Amino acid sequence: MTAPAQVEKGLIRQEEVILPEELVIKKDNKGRN
């Protein structure tokens, strides 16, 4: 299920949608720890 679909169904709030760029940053940070 895509993020917009999850928002439509009320599973997650709009603010909680993770952008691909944010996901990459989080992965990079985990890799450095």
C-alpha positions in Angstrom: 0.0 0.0 0.0 1.3 3.4 -0.9 1.7 6.2 1.6 -1.1 8.4 0.1 -3.4 5.4 0.3 -2.5 4.9 3.9 -3.3 8.6 4.6 -6.7 8.2 2.8 -7.6 5.2 5.0 -6.5 7.1 8.1 -3.8 4.6 9.0 -1.2 7.4 9.2 -1.4 11.1 9.5 -0.1 13.3 6.6 2.9 14.5 8.8 3.9 10.8 9.3 4.5 10.1 5.6 8.2 9.5 5.2 9.8 11.0 2.1 12.3 8.9 0.2 15.0 11.5 1.0 14.3 11.2 4.7 14.5 7.4 4.5 17.9 7.6 2.8 19.2 10.0 5.5 18.0 7.6 8.2 19.7 4.7 6.5 22.9 6.7 6.2 22.8 7.6 9.9 22.3 4.0 10.9 25.2 2.9 8.7 27.5 5.4 10.5 26.6 4.3 14.0 
